[in-house]
Amino acid sequence: MVIWTAYMAGTDEAPAPWSPEIGPHVAQLRSVIVIVSGVTLATTPSLTPSGWSAVAVVETITWPTTQPHHDRLVGRILLDAGDPNVTDYISHLKRVIMDERIFINDIIVSHWHHDHGGVDDVLDAIENGKSCKVWKYPRNDAPEPVLKNATLQELKNGQKFVVDGSTLEVIHTPGHTTDHIVIYLHEDKSLFSADCILGEGSTVFEDLYDYMKSLQLISNINPSVIYPGHGNIINDPKERITMYINHRNQREAHILAALEQHPEETFDEMQLVKLIYKDTPEQLWPAAALNVNVILTKLFKEKKVAKENAGWKYGQTASL
Ligand SMILES: [Zn+2]
């Protein structure tokens, strides 16, 4: 196959995502990264359309040559494991494993959302499913997902997987979820952003305060390329992160301005939606209200708004 020919030739070029030569489900990106998707891409050129996990197989260690039958196999790390019960994805992944003669020694799960956590299926599908380690940063707001055939190993912020010329650093980036991590590949200055930054549109988040700090953290790392959990590769990370930050700041400024104009009044989320999301169709208002709540919670943490009588008001003088 063309992609593996390119790989064997040691090319370090990142080809355009899903160009016809690459094929719709597997892409070789740089010399050590393979991305596998389980979707049919008939209508979108996206690398990994929304709703599906980007999966990177990153070269790690050479499998010990002393082991019989495994003397030419290479150990690798799998980043995220797609949705459960997607047979297409598993078959593409198996094809990569066979073509590349690799073992997946470790699976790193970026966060608890189901569309990144189809780990059981992968463990069932790979030959060394019993010895493969599964890593995840711990949640602090709910129990961990339970795996059928493995125990989760606890990832730590700053933990490095250093192998064979590739240094993968785990960076805790809460906000989308409390357990969200991104992975920084030092040698390539590339970042696997999972759902913190997407290739298309903007993401959702549980905690905007934490999310904005995580965006700033990634901005400071200054990666040269971002491989998101969904959507196309981001080749202009600085601009994209700035766009994300500006978009959030704009919404926040509107909410703060609305409260400031009526400093004696309290508002609930839906009242603010009606003031600020005037152009948004009414059926989307409940979703917008959730968003407003997350923004208000951030402003509360920053002591810019107060809670009073189950509503919100400007300033920090009101009681809790
Ligand atoms: Zn997610």
Boltz pocket constraint, residues with backbone or C-beta under 6 A from the ligand:
constraints:
  - pocket:
      binder: B
      contacts: [[A, 111], [A, 113], [A, 176], [A, 195]]
      max_distance: 6.0
